[in-house]
Amino acid sequence: GDTVNTASRMESNSEKNRINMSPQAHQCLKSQMPQLATESRGLIAIKGKGDIECFFLDTSDKNYACVHKFENDMLPLGFF
């Protein structure tokens, strides 16, 4: 459904080795892990969706490294 289509569009409009997020994913991430740094990409034309503000997760941020190594590389339950 719509979730799969959105995920596919986020992937196809991303850059290599970057984590691209929709506004909804960004909002969810920031509500659960506000210390993680993100970068607005501005409005991106997403096929079938129109212009959407997308975000990259800043994987160079020290807080990302801490979460990434959390308990043998397992993210907290409910992270996504």
N, CA and C atoms as an extended XYZ file, in Angstrom:
240
Properties=species:S:1:pos:R:3:atomname:S:1:resname:S:1:resid:I:1 pbc="F F F"
N         0.798       -1.184        0.000 N   GLY     1
C         0.000        0.000        0.000 CA  GLY     1
C         0.845        1.253        0.000 C   GLY     1
N         0.310        2.273        0.584 N   ASP     2
C         0.950        3.585        0.583 CA  ASP     2
C         2.288        3.578        1.309 C   ASP     2
N         2.401        2.807        2.383 N   THR     3
C         3.644        2.754        3.147 CA  THR     3
C         4.785        2.197        2.303 C   THR     3
N         4.509        1.128        1.579 N   VAL     4
C         5.525        0.512        0.721 CA  VAL     4
C         5.911        1.468       -0.406 C   VAL     4
N         4.939        2.132       -1.007 N   ASN     5
C         5.225        3.093       -2.074 CA  ASN     5
C         6.083        4.243       -1.564 C   ASN     5
N         5.746        4.765       -0.378 N   THR     6
C         6.517        5.866        0.196 CA  THR     6
C         7.946        5.417        0.487 C   THR     6
N         8.115        4.232        1.060 N   ALA     7
C         9.459        3.717        1.354 CA  ALA     7
C        10.274        3.563        0.071 C   ALA     7
N         9.645        3.068       -0.972 N   SER     8
C        10.324        2.925       -2.260 CA  SER     8
C        10.745        4.277       -2.822 C   SER     8
N         9.872        5.261       -2.711 N   ARG     9
C        10.189        6.614       -3.199 CA  ARG     9
C        11.308        7.248       -2.382 C   ARG     9
N        11.309        7.011       -1.072 N   MET    10
C        12.373        7.561       -0.230 CA  MET    10
C        13.721        6.961       -0.648 C   MET    10
N        13.730        5.659       -0.918 N   GLU    11
C        14.968        5.003       -1.323 CA  GLU    11
C        15.447        5.497       -2.685 C   GLU    11
N        14.539        5.592       -3.637 N   SER    12
C        14.942        5.990       -4.993 CA  SER    12
C        15.326        7.462       -5.088 C   SER    12
N        14.916        8.277       -4.122 N   ASN    13
C        15.270        9.700       -4.124 CA  ASN    13
C        16.372       10.020       -3.116 C   ASN    13
N        17.045        8.996       -2.637 N   SER    14
C        18.113        9.193       -1.661 CA  SER    14
C        19.458        9.281       -2.375 C   SER    14
N        20.508        9.323       -1.591 N   GLU    15
C        21.872        9.268       -2.095 CA  GLU    15
C        22.520        8.017       -1.516 C   GLU    15
N        23.558        7.545       -2.188 N   LYS    16
C        24.253        6.338       -1.747 CA  LYS    16
C        24.718        6.483       -0.299 C   LYS    16
N        24.439        5.447        0.492 N   ASN    17
C        24.849        5.363        1.904 CA  ASN    17
C        24.249        6.453        2.785 C   ASN    17
N        23.105        6.991        2.397 N   ARG    18
C        22.413        7.997        3.210 CA  ARG    18
C        21.050        7.442        3.609 C   ARG    18
N        20.561        7.864        4.762 N   ILE    19
C        19.241        7.460        5.235 CA  ILE    19
C        18.299        8.630        4.995 C   ILE    19
N        17.400        8.469        4.044 N   ASN    20
C        16.441        9.492        3.637 CA  ASN    20
C        15.122        9.237        4.350 C   ASN    20
N        14.520       10.299        4.866 N   MET    21
C        13.278       10.136        5.631 CA  MET    21
C        12.181       11.050        5.116 C   MET    21
N        10.967       10.544        5.203 N   SER    22
C         9.777       11.359        4.951 CA  SER    22
C         9.557       12.250        6.172 C   SER    22
N         8.701       13.260        6.048 N   PRO    23
C         8.402       14.093        7.222 CA  PRO    23
C         7.838       13.281        8.392 C   PRO    23
N         7.028       12.275        8.089 N   GLN    24
C         6.434       11.461        9.151 CA  GLN    24
C         7.496       10.631        9.866 C   GLN    24
N         8.420       10.035        9.106 N   ALA    25
C         9.499        9.258        9.715 CA  ALA    25
C        10.413       10.171       10.534 C   ALA    25
N        10.680       11.357       10.007 N   HIS    26
C        11.518       12.332       10.718 CA  HIS    26
C        10.877       12.722       12.042 C   HIS    26
N         9.590       13.006       12.025 N   GLN    27
C         8.877       13.402       13.235 CA  GLN    27
C         8.900       12.271       14.267 C   GLN    27
N         8.683       11.049       13.827 N   CYS    28
C         8.701        9.893       14.726 CA  CYS    28
C        10.091        9.708       15.329 C   CYS    28
N        11.123        9.780       14.488 N   LEU    29
C        12.488        9.627       14.971 CA  LEU    29
C        12.826       10.695       16.000 C   LEU    29
N        12.517       11.957       15.697 N   LYS    30
C        12.861       13.054       16.603 CA  LYS    30
C        12.075       12.987       17.914 C   LYS    30
N        10.873       12.424       17.892 N   SER    31
C        10.101       12.305       19.128 CA  SER    31
C        10.681       11.226       20.036 C   SER    31
N        11.288       10.194       19.438 N   GLN    32
C        11.851        9.098       20.229 CA  GLN    32
C        13.336        9.266       20.532 C   GLN    32
N        14.055        9.926       19.646 N   MET    33
C        15.502       10.094       19.791 CA  MET    33
C        15.880       11.529       19.416 C   MET    33
N        15.450       12.521       20.209 N   PRO    34
C        15.663       13.925       19.828 CA  PRO    34
C        17.129       14.322       19.726 C   PRO    34
N        18.027       13.549       20.313 N   GLN    35
C        19.445       13.886       20.262 CA  GLN    35
C        20.079       13.599       18.902 C   GLN    35
N        19.420       12.825       18.057 N   LEU    36
C        19.986       12.518       16.747 CA  LEU    36
C        19.870       13.720       15.819 C   LEU    36
N        20.941       13.980       15.101 N   ALA    37
C        20.974       15.115       14.176 CA  ALA    37
C        20.405       14.702       12.822 C   ALA    37
N        19.600       15.568       12.263 N   THR    38
C        19.051       15.344       10.927 CA  THR    38
C        19.317       16.586       10.087 C   THR    38
N        19.191       16.418        8.790 N   GLU    39
C        19.468       17.496        7.848 CA  GLU    39
C        18.299       17.603        6.875 C   GLU    39
N        17.664       18.756        6.839 N   SER    40
C        16.573       18.953        5.888 CA  SER    40
C        17.148       19.031        4.481 C   SER    40
N        16.511       18.344        3.566 N   ARG    41
C        16.906       18.389        2.162 CA  ARG    41
C        16.066       19.399        1.386 C   ARG    41
N        15.114       20.010        2.079 N   GLY    42
C        14.194       20.909        1.390 CA  GLY    42
C        13.118       20.106        0.681 C   GLY    42
N        12.403       20.763       -0.194 N   LEU    43
C        11.335       20.085       -0.931 CA  LEU    43
C        11.917       19.259       -2.065 C   LEU    43
N        11.536       17.989       -2.098 N   ILE    44
C        11.981       17.058       -3.136 CA  ILE    44
C        10.735       16.585       -3.883 C   ILE    44
N        10.798       16.593       -5.211 N   ALA    45
C         9.678       16.105       -6.031 CA  ALA    45
C         9.647       14.578       -5.954 C   ALA    45
N         8.612       14.040       -5.320 N   ILE    46
C         8.451       12.599       -5.142 CA  ILE    46
C         7.330       12.129       -6.067 C   ILE    46
N         7.666       11.199       -6.954 N   LYS    47
C         6.697       10.688       -7.924 CA  LYS    47
C         5.440       10.176       -7.218 C   LYS    47
N         4.301       10.659       -7.648 N   GLY    48
C         3.029       10.229       -7.086 CA  GLY    48
C         2.665       10.888       -5.764 C   GLY    48
N         3.573       11.701       -5.213 N   LYS    49
C         3.338       12.341       -3.915 CA  LYS    49
C         3.386       13.866       -4.000 C   LYS    49
N         4.090       14.380       -4.994 N   GLY    50
C         4.280       15.819       -5.094 CA  GLY    50
C         5.555       16.236       -4.381 C   GLY    50
N         5.659       17.504       -4.057 N   ASP    51
C         6.836       18.019       -3.358 CA  ASP    51
C         6.719       17.729       -1.864 C   ASP    51
N         7.723       17.048       -1.328 N   ILE    52
C         7.744       16.666        0.082 CA  ILE    52
C         9.079       17.098        0.674 C   ILE    52
N         9.045       17.684        1.880 N   GLU    53
C        10.296       17.982        2.561 CA  GLU    53
C        10.886       16.671        3.078 C   GLU    53
N        12.079       16.357        2.614 N   CYS    54
C        12.759       15.130        3.024 CA  CYS    54
C        13.925       15.479        3.945 C   CYS    54
N        14.370       14.478        4.686 N   PHE    55
C        15.436       14.664        5.662 CA  PHE    55
C        16.439       13.531        5.553 C   PHE    55
N        17.709       13.851        5.792 N   PHE    56
C        18.750       12.845        5.938 CA  PHE    56
C        19.076       12.715        7.417 C   PHE    56
N        19.348       11.490        7.856 N   LEU    57
C        19.893       11.256        9.183 CA  LEU    57
C        21.390       11.519        9.094 C   LEU    57
N        21.919       12.326       10.002 N   ASP    58
C        23.350       12.648       10.009 CA  ASP    58
C        24.100       11.522       10.713 C   ASP    58
N        24.629       10.591        9.930 N   THR    59
C        25.308        9.431       10.501 CA  THR    59
C        26.728        9.759       10.970 C   THR    59
N        27.196       10.985       10.729 N   SER    60
C        28.508       11.386       11.237 CA  SER    60
C        28.407       11.936       12.659 C   SER    60
N        27.178       12.169       13.130 N   ASP    61
C        26.948       12.711       14.467 CA  ASP    61
C        27.326       11.679       15.530 C   ASP    61
N        27.998       12.123       16.604 N   LYS    62
C        28.433       11.209       17.666 CA  LYS    62
C        27.259       10.474       18.308 C   LYS    62
N        26.087       11.102       18.389 N   ASN    63
C        24.926       10.443       18.987 CA  ASN    63
C        24.447        9.275       18.134 C   ASN    63
N        24.579        9.377       16.802 N   TYR    64
C        24.200        8.269       15.929 CA  TYR    64
C        25.089        7.062       16.212 C   TYR    64
N        26.387        7.293       16.387 N   ALA    65
C        27.314        6.193       16.656 CA  ALA    65
C        26.929        5.472       17.943 C   ALA    65
N        26.482        6.210       18.946 N   CYS    66
C        26.069        5.594       20.220 CA  CYS    66
C        24.839        4.726       20.032 C   CYS    66
N        23.850        5.200       19.288 N   VAL    67
C        22.624        4.429       19.048 CA  VAL    67
C        22.925        3.228       18.173 C   VAL    67
N        23.767        3.413       17.163 N   HIS    68
C        24.090        2.329       16.230 CA  HIS    68
C        24.748        1.151       16.947 C   HIS    68
N        25.509        1.409       17.990 N   LYS    69
C        26.195        0.348       18.729 CA  LYS    69
C        25.406       -0.133       19.945 C   LYS    69
N        24.183        0.344       20.101 N   PHE    70
C        23.345        0.021       21.254 CA  PHE    70
C        23.111       -1.483       21.349 C   PHE    70
N        23.502       -2.070       22.455 N   GLU    71
C        23.267       -3.485       22.758 CA  GLU    71
C        23.464       -4.397       21.560 C   GLU    71
N        24.708       -4.608       21.181 N   ASN    72
C        25.051       -5.520       20.089 CA  ASN    72
C        24.347       -5.168       18.786 C   ASN    72
N        24.347       -3.894       18.481 N   ASP    73
C        23.773       -3.379       17.229 CA  ASP    73
C        22.265       -3.524       17.128 C   ASP    73
N        21.578       -3.718       18.255 N   MET    74
C        20.124       -3.788       18.240 CA  MET    74
C        19.559       -2.435       18.650 C   MET    74
N        18.657       -1.883       17.875 N   LEU    75
C        18.011       -0.633       18.217 CA  LEU    75
C        16.906       -0.880       19.235 C   LEU    75
N        16.594        0.114       20.064 N   PRO    76
C        15.530       -0.062       21.054 CA  PRO    76
C        14.195       -0.460       20.409 C   PRO    76
N        13.440       -1.280       21.107 N   LEU    77
C        12.125       -1.696       20.639 CA  LEU    77
C        11.266       -0.469       20.381 C   LEU    77
N        10.607       -0.431       19.259 N   GLY    78
C         9.753        0.700       18.918 CA  GLY    78
C        10.515        1.850       18.285 C   GLY    78
N        11.810        1.645       17.963 N   PHE    79
C        12.605        2.723       17.374 CA  PHE    79
C        12.017        3.180       16.050 C   PHE    79
N        11.560        2.222       15.248 N   PHE    80
C        10.970        2.587       13.970 CA  PHE    80
C         9.492        2.618       14.162 C   PHE    80
